[in-house]
Amino acid sequence: MTERLRTAFATVFAEEDWFNKVLVGGFYAALVPAGIGMVMVMGFQVEMTRILRAGGTAYPLWRNVRQLFLTGAQAFAVSLWYAFLAVVLMLLLGVPFLSWTTVAVLSALHFLMNPLIVRCFADHGSVVTCMNPLLLLRFVLRNAGNYASSVAVTTALILLAVLFGWMWIVVGWPLIIFLMLIVQTALFARFD
């Protein structure tokens, strides 16, 4: 796992203008509460996964805003689909919609599902295909050990970024969170 993590960090810092791309990504990460940020971040993750899966090492270009937005909107729609299914299941189980339990379950679901959705959408490019939970389950089962360790490590990295990012004041916090998200993307892009 440490070798995979080292490779993921090396991939992230390999490009000369990595900081500029992380700076723009941090701006979009700061816009996540407005909705548009999550779409752009997921679009960047999907395009980066496609590049890495094809053997490339470059980041996607932020100036391809239209492509990133369209890709991100489709991947985000898949993410909303799984959140909707989770909410319906919780309501059927009697969990109140506006509760901390719902927030906790949806947060955990996001950490577990986002890398899968990004990878699935990068590989298949179809919203309908990625809405098939069996496809995602097959990927998890095929890479069970790598998936579990990668989710644990990247969740820890993202939580550390959230917890300690406040030290960078408001400007740096989204940057470090976005940086950890692309480390996660680089890690998951390498699975078979």
Contacts in CASP RR format, 6 or more apart in sequence:
PFRMAT RR
TARGET T0000
AUTHOR 0000-0000-0000
METHOD contacts of the structure
MODEL  1
MTERLRTAFATVFAEEDWFNKVLVGGFYAALVPAGIGMVMVMGFQVEMTR
ILRAGGTAYPLWRNVRQLFLTGAQAFAVSLWYAFLAVVLMLLLGVPFLSW
TTVAVLSALHFLMNPLIVRCFADHGSVVTCMNPLLLLRFVLRNAGNYASS
VAVTTALILLAVLFGWMWIVVGWPLIIFLMLIVQTALFARFD
1 146 0 8 1.000
1 149 0 8 1.000
1 150 0 8 1.000
1 153 0 8 1.000
4 146 0 8 1.000
4 150 0 8 1.000
4 187 0 8 1.000
4 190 0 8 1.000
5 153 0 8 1.000
5 183 0 8 1.000
5 187 0 8 1.000
7 186 0 8 1.000
7 190 0 8 1.000
8 183 0 8 1.000
8 184 0 8 1.000
8 186 0 8 1.000
8 187 0 8 1.000
8 190 0 8 1.000
9 183 0 8 1.000
9 186 0 8 1.000
11 52 0 8 1.000
11 57 0 8 1.000
11 186 0 8 1.000
12 18 0 8 1.000
12 179 0 8 1.000
12 182 0 8 1.000
12 183 0 8 1.000
12 186 0 8 1.000
14 57 0 8 1.000
15 21 0 8 1.000
15 57 0 8 1.000
15 58 0 8 1.000
15 59 0 8 1.000
18 59 0 8 1.000
21 59 0 8 1.000
21 62 0 8 1.000
22 175 0 8 1.000
22 178 0 8 1.000
22 179 0 8 1.000
22 182 0 8 1.000
23 175 0 8 1.000
24 62 0 8 1.000
25 40 0 8 1.000
25 41 0 8 1.000
25 44 0 8 1.000
25 62 0 8 1.000
25 174 0 8 1.000
25 175 0 8 1.000
25 178 0 8 1.000
26 172 0 8 1.000
26 174 0 8 1.000
26 175 0 8 1.000
26 177 0 8 1.000
26 178 0 8 1.000
27 174 0 8 1.000
28 36 0 8 1.000
28 37 0 8 1.000
28 40 0 8 1.000
28 41 0 8 1.000
28 44 0 8 1.000
28 178 0 8 1.000
29 37 0 8 1.000
29 41 0 8 1.000
29 174 0 8 1.000
29 175 0 8 1.000
29 177 0 8 1.000
29 178 0 8 1.000
29 181 0 8 1.000
30 37 0 8 1.000
30 170 0 8 1.000
30 173 0 8 1.000
30 174 0 8 1.000
31 37 0 8 1.000
31 40 0 8 1.000
32 38 0 8 1.000
32 41 0 8 1.000
32 174 0 8 1.000
38 76 0 8 1.000
38 79 0 8 1.000
39 69 0 8 1.000
39 72 0 8 1.000
39 73 0 8 1.000
39 76 0 8 1.000
40 65 0 8 1.000
40 68 0 8 1.000
40 69 0 8 1.000
40 72 0 8 1.000
41 178 0 8 1.000
41 181 0 8 1.000
42 71 0 8 1.000
42 72 0 8 1.000
42 75 0 8 1.000
42 76 0 8 1.000
42 79 0 8 1.000
42 114 0 8 1.000
42 117 0 8 1.000
42 118 0 8 1.000
43 60 0 8 1.000
43 68 0 8 1.000
43 69 0 8 1.000
43 71 0 8 1.000
43 72 0 8 1.000
43 75 0 8 1.000
44 59 0 8 1.000
44 60 0 8 1.000
44 62 0 8 1.000
44 68 0 8 1.000
44 182 0 8 1.000
45 75 0 8 1.000
45 118 0 8 1.000
45 181 0 8 1.000
45 182 0 8 1.000
45 185 0 8 1.000
46 71 0 8 1.000
46 72 0 8 1.000
46 75 0 8 1.000
46 118 0 8 1.000
46 121 0 8 1.000
46 122 0 8 1.000
47 60 0 8 1.000
47 64 0 8 1.000
47 67 0 8 1.000
47 68 0 8 1.000
47 71 0 8 1.000
47 122 0 8 1.000
48 59 0 8 1.000
48 60 0 8 1.000
48 182 0 8 1.000
48 185 0 8 1.000
48 186 0 8 1.000
48 189 0 8 1.000
49 118 0 8 1.000
49 119 0 8 1.000
49 122 0 8 1.000
49 185 0 8 1.000
49 188 0 8 1.000
49 189 0 8 1.000
50 122 0 8 1.000
51 57 0 8 1.000
51 58 0 8 1.000
51 59 0 8 1.000
51 60 0 8 1.000
52 185 0 8 1.000
52 186 0 8 1.000
52 189 0 8 1.000
52 190 0 8 1.000
53 122 0 8 1.000
53 123 0 8 1.000
53 189 0 8 1.000
59 182 0 8 1.000
60 68 0 8 1.000
62 68 0 8 1.000
71 121 0 8 1.000
74 121 0 8 1.000
74 125 0 8 1.000
74 127 0 8 1.000
75 117 0 8 1.000
75 118 0 8 1.000
75 121 0 8 1.000
75 130 0 8 1.000
77 127 0 8 1.000
78 117 0 8 1.000
78 120 0 8 1.000
78 121 0 8 1.000
78 127 0 8 1.000
78 130 0 8 1.000
78 131 0 8 1.000
79 110 0 8 1.000
79 113 0 8 1.000
79 114 0 8 1.000
79 117 0 8 1.000
81 131 0 8 1.000
82 109 0 8 1.000
82 113 0 8 1.000
82 117 0 8 1.000
82 133 0 8 1.000
83 106 0 8 1.000
83 109 0 8 1.000
83 110 0 8 1.000
86 105 0 8 1.000
86 106 0 8 1.000
86 109 0 8 1.000
87 97 0 8 1.000
87 102 0 8 1.000
87 106 0 8 1.000
90 97 0 8 1.000
90 101 0 8 1.000
90 102 0 8 1.000
90 105 0 8 1.000
91 97 0 8 1.000
95 101 0 8 1.000
95 102 0 8 1.000
95 105 0 8 1.000
96 102 0 8 1.000
111 151 0 8 1.000
111 155 0 8 1.000
111 158 0 8 1.000
112 151 0 8 1.000
113 136 0 8 1.000
115 150 0 8 1.000
115 151 0 8 1.000
115 154 0 8 1.000
115 184 0 8 1.000
115 185 0 8 1.000
115 188 0 8 1.000
116 136 0 8 1.000
116 139 0 8 1.000
116 140 0 8 1.000
116 188 0 8 1.000
117 130 0 8 1.000
117 136 0 8 1.000
118 185 0 8 1.000
118 188 0 8 1.000
119 139 0 8 1.000
119 188 0 8 1.000
119 189 0 8 1.000
119 191 0 8 1.000
120 129 0 8 1.000
120 130 0 8 1.000
120 135 0 8 1.000
120 136 0 8 1.000
120 139 0 8 1.000
121 127 0 8 1.000
121 130 0 8 1.000
122 189 0 8 1.000
124 130 0 8 1.000
124 135 0 8 1.000
129 135 0 8 1.000
130 136 0 8 1.000
139 147 0 8 1.000
139 191 0 8 1.000
140 147 0 8 1.000
142 192 0 8 1.000
143 191 0 8 1.000
143 192 0 8 1.000
146 191 0 8 1.000
147 191 0 8 1.000
150 184 0 8 1.000
150 187 0 8 1.000
150 188 0 8 1.000
150 191 0 8 1.000
153 187 0 8 1.000
154 180 0 8 1.000
154 183 0 8 1.000
154 184 0 8 1.000
154 187 0 8 1.000
157 180 0 8 1.000
157 183 0 8 1.000
157 184 0 8 1.000
158 177 0 8 1.000
158 180 0 8 1.000
158 181 0 8 1.000
158 184 0 8 1.000
160 180 0 8 1.000
161 173 0 8 1.000
161 176 0 8 1.000
161 177 0 8 1.000
161 179 0 8 1.000
161 180 0 8 1.000
162 173 0 8 1.000
162 177 0 8 1.000
164 176 0 8 1.000
165 172 0 8 1.000
165 173 0 8 1.000
165 176 0 8 1.000
165 177 0 8 1.000
166 173 0 8 1.000
168 175 0 8 1.000
168 176 0 8 1.000
END
